[in-house]
């Protein structure tokens, strides 16, 4: 290619963009890209603006960020901003004092701050790009007011449109847009852009945040909401996460214990991990499914530490498994982790559950428990253990933690799936380790 052709090719976004970075087809008013960090959201938003501006000299854009500084630094002057992505011959003129961008054909874009919603009252636009809407301050309703004023000002052109780019957070504006059937939502993960990100960055993010709430939100682009009245909260679970199943020894001679709390938990420990033999007990909680085509079989491995705290070691649950398959999974977990007992719920089949488990391993020590109370009533004492700081998670267990946060005070379940199978198995295991009344010898009068 000659230099001019090469520059045109390099500036052609449609040659380089991934499909999910291109505006959706069809008739839409709001397009929201809700994805993890490094996905390429800012570039997609800027290229959408550039394409329209270069093709339509009558276009009038509202560029809205959390504040004026971010609007300018990210959307206009940033590495993926409008000035950086434009080829030299089509680069817009930037007028900072007027907070305005002007293209040669007459298209214009004006900068606004979501923190000052009244600034959007009055001006008219044909298009808008809103960046990081989950960051917009809403202490006094500013974010929602800014969005409403923006939409009311989209009165120019034949088909006004808004592109919103954001990392997901369960704030009022994002929740509203997700539930709006008229909003086209594109979702994505950091790993989707792996070709344009340093491999060292990807590896560190996976190791440090994989499976945690922060990682699922900031890297995987998941919108993780808190349920009002839930027995477990995300903050409660994150606060109990540790990077080791045992407390570290410290001081001369290994005297006092100290907690291994970290902000960047390591992956789940293996059964051969250092110090597991020092756990006082290890049990397997099991919530058997009613049928092989129904719910999952919850299988949770938990241990009792020397400091009398319980630790969740593994989630070995299996989906849509036959009795033989889930029984083998329980037996395998018991062998690998050296469990001294399996605690299984007996409401679904009673003695049959014990027979199935012992058919998989004749020496498997099984205790059957009958659930005489509702799920929430059984879970409340276990949730109290978490609040008291008496339970740790040695790693991240996303599906289990989603179920825990779906159990509601007073009954009810609003988590993933039809039933909290993993959460039930955890309750059985921790009840055995921490709440079961111990019998002591005494003289009967």
N, C-alpha and C positions, 0 to 999 in steps of 0.2 A: 504494500500500500504506500501511496505517496503520503507525506506528512499530514496534509489536510484531510484526506480520507481516513487516516488512522485516528486523528483527533475526533472526527465525527463518529467513528465506530466506538471509540472509548467512551464517548459521551452518550451513546445510545443505551439508555437504562434497560430497555426491553431485551437487549442482548445479554445483559449481565444479571438481571434480577431473577430471584427465585419466584415461582408462581405465586406464592403466598405474599410476596411483596408488591404485587401488582393489584390495582384496584379491581374489585369484582365486577363482573358483567351484570347487565340488567339495570332496572330502574330502582335506585336506592337513594336515600337522603343522608344517612349516617353510616360511615364505615369505621369500625373500631378495630385497630390492631392491638390485641392484648397478648403480650408475649414476654419472654424472659429477657434479661439484660444481654446485650450483644447480639440480639436477633437480627437487628437491622431496621428497627422501627423508625428511627429518625430519618434514615436515608430514604425509606419508603415514603414517608410523609413529604419530605422535601422534593423528591422526584415527582410525586403526584402534583404538587404545586407548580413545579417547573414545567411539566408537560402541558398543563392547562394554560399557564401564563404565556408560554411561547406560541400556543395555537390560537389564543383568544385575547386580542388586545383590549377587549371591554371587560375582562375579568377583574374583579375587586376582591382581594383576599383579606381575611382577618386572621392574623397569626397570634394565637393565644397561648401563653405559658403560665406557669405558676406565679411568676412576677416578671417585671420588665428585664431584669438582669438575665434571667434564664432564657427568656424569649430571644434576647439578642445573642447571648453567648452560645446557645445550642442551636436554635432554629435558623439564625441568620449567619453567624460567624463561625460556628462550630465545624469540626472536621466533616460532618455529614450535613452541614447547613446549606442554605440556598446559595451563598456566595461560593462555597467550595466546590459544589457539584456542577456548577454551570460552566459550559465551555466559554472560553474568552470572548468570542464574538457575541454570545447571548447572555453574558453576565449582567444582572440587573445593577442599576445604580443605587448605592446605599446612602441614604440621607439620615444619619443618626439623629440630628436635631429635630427632624420631623417624624422620626420613627416610621420611615417609609422606604419601601423598595420600589423602583420603577424599571420596567423593561422597555426596550427600544420600541416595541409595537404599541405601547400605551398601557399595558397591564400594570396594576399596582397592588402592593400588599402593605398593610398597616399593622403595627405591633400593638398588642394589648396585654394587660395583666389581669389574670383571673382574680387577683386579690382586690381589684378595683372594678367591680362589676358595673358600676354606673358609667364607666368609660365606654361600655358597649351599648349603652342606651342612646339611640339616635343614629349612629353611623349605619349605612347600608352596605351590604356585601353580596357577592354572588357565590363565594366559596369561603371555607375556613379550614385551617389546619390547627388543631388543638393538641399540644404536646404534654405528656405525663399528667393527664387529668386526675389520676389517683393522688397526685401531690398537691392539687389545688386546695388551699386552705378553706375549710368550711365551718370554722368556729361559730360564726354568726350567719351561716347560710350563704357565704360569699360564692362558693363554688357553684351551687345550684342556681343562684341568681345570675352569675356570669353566663352559665349555659343557657338559661332562659332568655336573657337579653340578647345573646348571640343569635339564637334561633329566630327571635322576633325581628332581627335585623337582616336576615337573609331574604331580601326582597328584590334582588337584582337577578337578571338572567332568566332563562327559561326553566332551568333545573338546578336550583341551589343545592350544594352538597357540603357535608362536613366530614373531614377525616380526623379521627382521634387516635393518637398513639400513646400507649401507656403500659407500664408494668402493673400487673393486677394487685390491687389492695381492696379489701372489702369496705370501701367508703360509700357514702350514699349515692354519689353520682355514678360510680361504676356499677353498683348493684342495680340501679335504675336502668342503665343502658343494657346490661346483660339480660334483663327480663323483658326488654322492649322487643316485640316481634318484628318491628320495623327497622331494627338496627342489624346490619350485616357485620358479624364478628369474625375476625381472623385470629386464630390462636397459634402460638408457636413457642419453641424452646430455644435456649441458648445454643444447644447442640445443632440446631438446624443451620446455623451459620458457621459450622466448624471449619470450613475451608478458609474463612477470613479471620479466624481468631487464633492466637498462639496456642499450640498444643499444651504447653505448660500451664496456661490459664485454665483450660478445660480440665486437665487432670487435677489441679489443685481444687477447683470448685467442686468436682465430683467427690474427692476425698474428704473435703472439709464440710460440705453442706448437703451432700447427697441424701435424700430422704427426709431431711429436716423440714420444718415448716418454712423456714427462711429460704432453703434451697428450692422447695416446690413452688414457692411464690416468685422468687426473684430469678430462678434459672429455668424452671419448667413452665412458668407462666400460668400456674393454677390460681384460681380465685378461691381462697380458703376463707370461708365465713365462720364467724362465731355464732352459735345458737344461743338465744337468750334462755336462761334457765337450765343450761347444760351442767351435768355433774362434773365433767372435766372441761377445762379450758385449755387452749393452745399454750398459753403462758405457763400454766401449771405443769404441763408435760415437758415443755422446753426447759423449765427450771429444774427438772429432775433428771435430765439427760447427762450421762457421764461417759467418759471414754475408756473406762475399765470396769469389769464386773466387781472388782474388789477395791476398797480404799487403799491408797499407797501408804507404805510404812515411812515414817519420818523420824528424825532425831537420832541420838546415839542409841545403838542397840535395837533400832526399829521399834521405838516405844509407841508414841501416839499415832493414831490414824488421822489422815486428812482426806477430805473428799476430792475426787478427781473431776470436779466440774470444769467444763471448758465450753467456749462458744463454738468450737469446731469439732463436734464429736467424730470419732473414727468409725469405720464400718463395724458391723456387728462382730463380736469376737468369735473365734472358732472354738470348738469344744476342747481343743488342745491348748487353749490360751493359758498364759501364765497365771497361776494362782487359783484356777477353778477348783482344784482339789481341796482348797481351804474353805470352800463354802460348806456351811453346816448341813444344809439339805438342798436337794434339787428335786423339783416335782414337775410333772407335766399336767397341765390343765387341758381337758378335752370336752368339747361340746359337739356330740355326734349329730350328723344330719338325719332328718326323718327319712330321706330317700336319696338315692345316688344322683337324681336329676334335680334336686332342690338346692338347699343352702350349702354353704361350705362347711367343712368339718374344722372347727376351731382347735388348734393345737398350739399351746403356748408353754414355753419352757421358762421356769422361774426358780430362783435360788435364794437362800437365806445367808446373808453375809455374817462375818464374825462380829460386826457392830450391830447386829440384830435388825438390819435393814434388808428389805426384799429387793431383788434385782431381776428385771425382765431380761432374759438372755437371748431368746429367739422366738420367732413366729414361724412355725412349721405347718401352718394350716394348708389344707388342700381343697381344691374346688371340684364339685361334681364328681366325687369319688365313690366307687362301690365300697361296701363294708370291708371287703378284703383289702382294698387299696388304702383306705384311711387307717385301718388297723395296722397295716405294715408301716405307714408313715409314723404312727404313734410309737410303735415298737422300735423303729429306727432312731427316732429322737431320744427315746429312753436309753438306748444302748450308747449312742454317741455322746450324750451328756451325762451318763452315769446317774440317771434319776433313781431315787429310792422309792418313788411311788407315782402312780398315774391316778389322777382324780378325774373321774368321768361322770357326766350328768346321765342319770338313769331314767329320766322321764320318757325318753324315746326307746322303749324296748326293754328296759330293766336288765334282767339277767342275760338277755341276748347280747347287750353291749359288752358285758364282761366276757361272755363266751367268744365273741368275735375278737376281742383284744387278746385273750389268752390263746386263741388259735394261731395268732400271728407270732406269739412268744409265750410259751407255756410257763416261763418263770416270771412273767411280767407281774409285779405287784400292783393290783388294781383296787382302788376304793371307789365305790359308787356313791354318788350324792343325789338326793331327790330335791328338786327345786320346788319348794312349797310356797315360795313368795314370788312376786313379780320380778322382772329383770332389774328395774330401777331400785326396788327395795333391797335386792341382794347386792347391788352395786354401790349403794350409798356408803356402807362402812368401808369399802375398799377405796372409794373416792376420798374419804376422810383420811385414810392413810397417806394418800398423795399430798393432801393439804398439810399434813403434819410433817412432811419431808421424810417419810419412812419407806418410800419406794423409789427406786432408780431404774432408768432405762439404759442399758449398756448398748447404745447405738440408736438407730432410727428404725421405727416400725410404722411406716406411713398408713397402711391399711388398718392395722390395729388401732392406731391413734385416731384415725377418722371415725371409727366406730365408737371409741370411748367418748369423743366429743359430740356424738349424736345421741347419747343417752341423756334424758331430761329428768330433772328433779320432779318427783311425784308421778313418774311413769311416762311412757312414750319413748319412741325412737325415731329420729329424723336423720340418721346417718346413711351411708351407702348400703345398698342391698336391702333385702327384706328383713333380715335379722342380724343382730350384732354377735355373730358366732365367735369371732376372735375375742371380743370383749367379754363374753360369757366365760370362755375358757380361761381368760386372765383372772376373772373374779373367782372361779373355782380354785385356781392355783394359789392365789394370794390369800384366800380364806383359809386354805389348808396350812399355809406357812405362818400367817400372822394372826388369824382370828379364831382358829379352832381352839376350843377350851381343852386344855391339857389335863389329863387325869393324874392325880398324885395319890400314892398309897396313904391310907388313913385307917384308924381303928374305928369300927362301927360299934356304937353303943347299943 
